[in-house]
Amino acid sequence: MSVELLTYLFVGATFALYIGIAVWTRAGSTKDFYVAGGGVHPIANGMATAADWMSAASFISMAGIIAFMGYDGTVYLMGWTGGYVLLALLLAPYLRKFGEFTVPDFFGSRYYGNAARSVAVVCLILISFTYVAGQMRGVGIVFSKFIGVEISTGVIVGMAVVFVYAVLGGMKGITYTQVAQYVVMIFAYLVPAIFISLLITDNPIPQLGWGDAVNDGSGESVLDRLDNTLIALGFDAYTEGAKSTLDVFAITMALMIGTAGLPHVIVRFFTVPRVSDARISAGWALIFIALLYTTAPAVGAFARLNFIDTVHGQEYNYVPDWFKTWEDVGLIAWTDKNADGVIEYAPGAPFAGKPEFTGELTDAGSRAIANAPSDNRNEVYVDRDIMVLANPQIAELPAWVGALVAAGALAAALSTAAGLLLVISTSISHDLMKKTLARPLTDRQELGYARMAAAVAVLIAGYLGINPPGFVAEVVAFAFGLAASSLFPAILLGIFSRSMNREGAIAGMVTGLLFTILYITWFKFIDPASNTAEHWWLGISPEGIGTVGAVINFAVAFLVARAFPEPPAEVQTMIDRIRIPSGVERPHDH
């Protein structure tokens, strides 16, 4: 069977499974829709959390980033993994003990009023829509390559599937769908990694294989081979970083604290019966996440090595079929600068100063080319988002492996998209319609508003997927920056500071969020030509500016809080209740 036919089979079967689960677990109440009835088993919740957490950025982009950035790309690995640990240990048990439906619920109660709740809703919607754009782009990329349709058509199909199981099943349907999606996703990620590790090093464990010797008798390790090959082509060594230490720290920290402020992950800890179950499910989720995250660096190294071996120095007429199929969808492109018919891969964007190139490129590719010097000798453009998807074809694995990877990539994108769309819909129906506008809604009416909000959110998410502001992981990194600069400081202070009042928290959130949005907007959209290290403030990239936004948030919150009264006594009692174990003497003063 062809890859396309197998992909139809695999993707169709998984989609039928997801929709079947949604019908079987259809939400019948707002509690079912918002928190799956609060009765999910910790292991199932851990698996669902892992699927919710490991988005298209984790499955599709992370290994691609590491493949092309080498050491510098590990900031995503460190930041996302460390951030989950931070969330699981520092925030999740306390928020579960708080015992409400949504993150804005916490803000409304802790900061005693709808003003803080409304600001939290705005922050949540901005973060979620930014994040979901990356997921929908991932869906479009998979469909465009494996099903042979336009990226926009692929996004529409993904929208339709998410619409069915998110709108129908709510959190209850999403939870059990995500359990199935995790199984599909991790199997799809590990199988090709094991195959390729065996082919290159004879070691079936990819986490160990990428440190072993290449099995060509040279005795050279995979990483040494990569370093030597890249240096010979004019690139920096794979194992050496080009980013400044400050920028590496800023990006890693922004991803970490941004993770801890992501509402679609936080809400997963509201779905278990007890506080202890929240801790247990966090532990299981970390194990499930580690299976993919420890494999990603190996996949990136193998992918870059195979890519160079099969592309550089090859005559275009004899280049492998996978190159031309990805070229057809604009995610790889080549122009013959020296008219020798041979593909030359080198540093720099390929088509600067070559107006005769007429192929279609992604927006990310077009920006890279526009910003490149015109005297480089590189002839190849490759979108880093394709490396995991193309890896089985580059390594000449069986067709069914490529189809499996396509199904896994869609599972990763759809699982996170569904979680994000759910928090958007619950914020509108529960926190905006019912709590802020104070409408007297019955449970049935509130559930109807939640479903309508989810439907509208799906349409907006589809538009953002068709017109994304960057490649998948770049878009997701911006979402983490927004979460880091807005929600995380206010949540942390809400749990651990009895003196933080409403005015301080709101001022901090607004200031941190605006600063981060303006910084990202300037360098990514208003003046992208200046998006270089010499123009960044303190040398911190837009991907890392959320760290500075968080510092500003904390500073403004503390300064403003000093000018207003402390929180009411009942709020301080609530803080003690969620933070201090039963039986321990409560503080009378702070």
N, C-alpha and C positions, 0 to 999 in steps of 0.2 A: 504494500500500500504506500501511496505517496505521503509526504509530510502533511500536505494540505488536507488530504482525506482523513488521515489519522487525527489531525488537529480538530477537524469538525467533530469527529467521534469523541475524543477526550473532552473537549470543551462542552459539547452538547450534553454529554453524560453528567459532567460536574454541574452545569447550569440546572439540569433537571433535578439533580440531588438537592441543590440549594433551594430551589423553588418548592420542592416537595417538603423539605423540612419547614419552610416558612408557613406552608398551608397547615401542616401537622401541628405546629406550635403557635398558631395564630393568637395574637394578643386579644384578650377579652376585657381588659380593664386598663386603667391608666398605670397601675402598678406593674402589670405585665409589660405594658408598652415602654415604661420608663426604666424599670430595674429588673425585668424578667421575673416579677413576683418576689424577688429577694430570696429565692430558694435554690440557687445554682450550686452544685457541688464544687468544692474548691479545686479539684483536679480539672473538671470541665471548665471552670472559670479561668484557671491558669492557662489552659489551651486556647480558650477564646481570647484571653488577654494577649497572648503571644501573637495570635493571628491579627488582632486589632492593632497591635503595636508594630508588627513587621509589615510595613506598607510596601507599595511599589518601590519606594526609595530603598528599602532594605533588600528586597528581592532583585529588582532590576538594576538599580543605580549604584548601590554601595560598592559592589565588586568592580563595576565599571570605573568608578571614581578611583578606587585603589589601583586598578590596572593602569590608568593613565597618569595618576598623580604619585603613585608609589607611596613612600613614607608619609608625604603630606596628606594623602587620602585617609590615613588612619585616624585623623581627628574625628571623622564621622563614626567610625567604629568605637572609639573611646568615649565620645560624647554621648551617643545614643545608649550604649551599654551602661555607662556610669549613671546616666540620667534615670534609667529604669530602676537601678538599685537605690538611688536617692529617693525616688517616688515611693518605692515599696517600703522603705524603712522609715522615711522621715514624715511622709504625709498621709499615705493611704490608710493606715489603721485609725488615725485620728478622724479623718473625714468619714470613714465608715461608722465610727462611733457616734458621729454627729447625727447620722441616721435619716437624712432627707433624700430627695430624689435626684437633685441636680447640683452642679457646682454653684450656679447663681443663688440657689437656695441657701447655701452656706454663707455667701456674701450678704444676702438679705438679712439673715438672722444674726450673724456675727457683727456686721456693721450697721445693725438696727435701722433698716429702712430700705425703701425701694430705690433710692438714689444709687447706692452701691450695687444693688442687684442689677439695675439698668446698665450701669457702666460695665459690669461683668458680662452681661448679655452681649453688648456691643463688641467687647474684646473677644469673647468666645466666637461670635459669628465671623469676625475678621480672620481670626486664627484658623477656624475650621474651613472657611471657603478658600483661604490661601493653601491650606494643606490638601484639600480635596482636589484642587486643580492638578496637582502632581499625580494623584491617583488616576484621574480620568485620562490624563496624557499617557500614562502607562498602559491603560486599557486600549487606547487608540493605537499605540505603537504595536502592541501584540496583534491586534486584529489586522492592521495594515499589512504586516509581514506574513503572518501564518494563514490568514483567511483570504488575503488578497483583496481587501476592500480599502477605501480611503480611511485615513485616520479619523475624520469626522464621523464617518459611518460606524466605525468601531466604537467610538465614544457613545454614540446614540444607542447601540446595542447594549453596551455596559450600563447605560442609564436605565434602560428598560428592565434589565435583570435586577439591579439594585432597587428600583422602584417597587417591584413586586415583593421582594422579601423584606425590605426595610419598612415600607408603608403598611404591608399586611401584618407582618410578624412583630414589628417593634423590637425592643430589646430582647424579648423572649425568643423571637424567631432569629434575630441576628446572632444571639449567643450560641445557639446550637448549630446554626449555619457556619459560624466561625470555627467551631470545633472541627467540622468536616473540612473547612478551608485550610485549617492548619495542617491536617493530615496530608492533603493534596500538595500544599505548598512545600512542606519539609521534604516529602518524598521526591518532589520535582527538583528540589535544590541539591539534595545529597546524591541522587543517582548519577547525574552527569559528572559531578565532582569526583566521585569514586572512580568512575570509568576513566576520566582524564588523568587522575593521579596514577592509576595503574599504567596507562599508556606512556606517561612521561617518566615515572620513577619506579614502577613496579610495586609501589606502596599503596594498598587499598584505602588507607586513612588519609584523606586530603589534608587534615590539620597537621599531620606529620610529614606528608609527602612533599609539601612545598619547601621543606628544609633539607630534603634528601638530595642525593646526586641524580643527575639526569642519566637515564639508562642507555646512553650511547657509548659507554665505555670510557668517556673522557675524565670521569671522576669529578667533574664540575657540578656544584650544587645548582638547584634551580635559581636561587637568588643571585649567585655569582654569575651564572649564565646571563640572567637578565641585566645585571649591572654592566657586564662587559659588552653585551650586544647594544644596549642603549647608548653607552659612552661612545662606541664606535660609530653610531649613527648621528652623534652630536647632541643627544639628550643628556640631562642630568642623570646621575646614578639612581637606580630604582630605590635603593635603601638609604638615600640621603635626601633630606628635606630642603626645599628652597624657601619655605615660608619663615617669617621671623618667629622667634619664640613667643613674643607677645601675641601675635595673631593666632598662633596655634592654641595658646591658652584661651584666648577670647572665644574662638570658634568652639573649642571643646566645652568650655563653661556654658556658652549660650545653648549648645545642644543639650547639655546635662540639665540645667535648670529649666530650659524650655520643655524638656520631656516631663519634668515634674509638674509643669503647669498645663499639660495638654488635657483638656476636658474629656475627650472621648476615651482616654485611658483611665483617668481618675474615676469616671462613672462606673467602670467595670467592677470596682471594689464595693459599689453599693448593691451588687446583685447577689452577694453571698449572705447566708443567714446570720452569722455572728462576726464580731471583730476578729476573733482568733482565726476564723476562716479566711478573712482578708489577708492575714499574714501568711497562712498556708498557701493560698492561691497565688500570692506574690512569689513565693519560693518556687512553686511548680512552673509558673510563667517564666521565671529566670532560667530554669533548666531547659524549657522548650525553646526559648529565645537563643540560648547559648549554642544549640545545635546548628543554627544557621550562622550566627555571628562569628563563631570560631572557624567556620568553613569559608566565609567570604574572602579573607585575605588570600587563601590558597586559590580560590576560583579566579581572583583578580590576577595573580601572578601567572597562573597557567594560561589564562586568556590572552594576556599581553604577549607572552612568549610564542604561543601558537599564531597569534595575529601577525607578528613580525615575520615568522618563518614562512607563512603562506602568502604574504602580500609583498614585502620588500624584495625588489630585484626580479619580480616575476613579469613576464610579458603579458600585457593585458589580454591578448587573445587566448592565453592559456591559464588565466587566473581561475581559481575554483568557482564553481557555480554559486556558492553562498555569497560571494562578493557582489555578483551581478544582481542577485535577487534583492539584496539589501539596497543596492544602488537604485533599483527601480522605485523604491519608496522614499528616496532622498536621505537616507540615514548613513550611507557611505557614498562618497563621490571621488572621482579622479579626473585630473586634467594633465595632459602630456606637455609639460612646460618646455622640455628640450627636444620634443618630437622624435624620441627614440623608441616609443612603443613599450617602454619598460616602466613599471610603477616604482617610484622612488618615495620612500617614507622617511621623513626627517622632521626636525623641530620647525614650528611655524604653521600658520594657516595656509592652505594650499592655493587659493585662487586670487590672492591679492594681486591687482594689476593685470588680471586675465579676464577682461570683459566678455571674451567669446564663450566662456562657460555658461551653458544654458540649463543645466540640471536644476532640480528643485532641492533646496536645503531646508533644514529646520531653522527656526528663528535663532537658536543657540549657535548653529553653524554659521549663519549669516553674520551674526554679531562678531564671532571669533575672526572671521575673514576680514570684516571691515576694520578691525582693530590691529591687524597684523602688518608688519613691515612688508614692503613689496619685493625685497631682495632675497627672500628665503627660497630654498630649493624643494620644499615639501610639495608633493603632488596629491596627497591623500587627505580627504576629510572623513572622519569617522565620529559618529555620535556615540558618546560613551554609554548612553542608555541601552545600546544594543548588545553589549559584550556578553552578558549572561544569556541572552536569548540566542545569540549567534554561536555561542561556545560549542554546543553539540555538533553543529554543522562544520565549524572550523576544524574540530577534532575528528570529523568524519565518523561520528557515532551513529547508531541505527536511527532510522526515521522516527520510531516511536519515542525515543528520548527527547527529540525536539518538540514533538507534540505534547509530551508530558510537561516540559518546561513552559510551554505556552499556557497550559492549564494552570500550572502553579503560579505563573506571573499574574494571571487574571484573578486567581484566588487571593493573592496578596493585595492587589489593588482594590478589589471589590470588598474585601473584609474591612479594610480601613475606611474606605469611602462610606460604607454602610454605617459604621460607628460614628463617623463625623456628621453624616446627614441626620442621624438620630439625635445627637446633642443639639444640633441646630433646631430641629423641629420641637424638641422638648423645651428648649429655651424660649421659643416663640409662644408655644401653647401654654406651658406651665408658668414660666417666669414672667413673660410679658403680658399675655392675655389674662391669665387667672390672678397672678399675684400683683403685678404692677398696675395694670388697668383696672384691677379689682372687679372683674366681671363675674357675676354669679353663675358659674358654669356647673352643670351636672357632670358626672364622670363620663357619660356618653358624649356630651358636647365637647369636653376637653379632649377626649380621644379623637374626635372628628377634626378638631383644630390641629392636633398633632399630626394627623395623617395628611391634611391639606398642606401644612407647613413643610412636611417631608417631601411632598410632591413638587412644590415650588423650589425647594432646595436642590432637588435632583436636576431640575431644568437649569438652574444657575450653575451648578457644578458641571453640567455637560458643556455649557458655553465656555467656562474656564478651561475645560479639558481640550476643547477645540482651539482656543486662543490662549495658551499658557504663557506666563512671563519668563520661561526658562526651561531647562531640562529638569527631570523629575526631582532629583535630590537637591538641586538648587532651590526650587520652589518650596520643597519641604523644609529646607534649612531656614528660609525666611519665616515660615510658620512658627518654627521653634524660637526664632529671635523675637517674634511678637509675643509668644507665650512667656518667654523669659523676662521680657521687659514690662509685662502687664500683670498677668495672673499670679505667677509664682511668688513674687515678694509679698503680695497681699494675702495669699493663702498662708505662707510661712508666718508672717506677722500675726495673722488672725489666730493661729494655733498657739504660738509661743510667746506672744507679747500681750499681756493683760492691759497694757496702757495704750495700745494702738487704737485710735478712735476712727470714726467714719470719715471725717474730713481729711485726715492724714492718708488713709488708704486710698480714697478716691483721687486725691491730688497726685499721689505717687503713681497710680495706675495710668492716669491720663497723661502725665508728663512723660513717663517712660515709654508709653506706647507711641505718642506723637513723635518723640525724638527718633525712635527706631524706624518708624514708617518714613519720616522725612529723609533720613540718612539712606535707607535702602532705595527709596524712590529717586533720589538725586543720582546715585551712582548707577542704578540699573535702568532707569527710564529717561530721566531728564538729560543727563550728560554721561552716557555710557563710555565715551571716549576717555574720560578721566578716571575710569574704574581700574586704577593701578595703585600699587603700594605707595608710590611717592605722593599720591594725592589723598590717600585715606587719612583720616584723623588718627594720629598716633600710630599709623601703620596698621590699623585694624580694618579688616575687610567687611563688606556688608553682611557676610555670613556670620561674622563674630560680633557685630555691633549690639546684638541683644544683651550681651554681658554688660556693656556700658549703660544701656538702657535700664537694666536691672539695678545697677549701682545708683543711677539717677533716681529711680523709683524709690529705693530705700531711703536715700538722702532727703528727698522732698517729703516723703511720708513722715519721717521723724521730725523734720523742721515744722511742717504744718501742724502736726499733732500737738506740738507744744503750745500752740496758740489757741487750742480749743479744749473743752472739758474732756475728762476721761470717759470711757464707755460707762453706761449705766451698770449698777451693781448686778442686775440679773444677767447681763452679758458676760461680766467677769466670772460669775458663777458657772455659766455655760462653758466658758473656756476651761475652767478647772475640771468640769465634769468630763469633757472629751479628752483632756490631756493627762490628768492624774489618775492612776489606777484606784479602784475602789479600796477603801480601808486605809488609805494614806491621808494624813492630816492635810487639810486645805490651807493654803497661805491666807493670812488675814491682811497682809500688806504685800506690796511688791517693791 
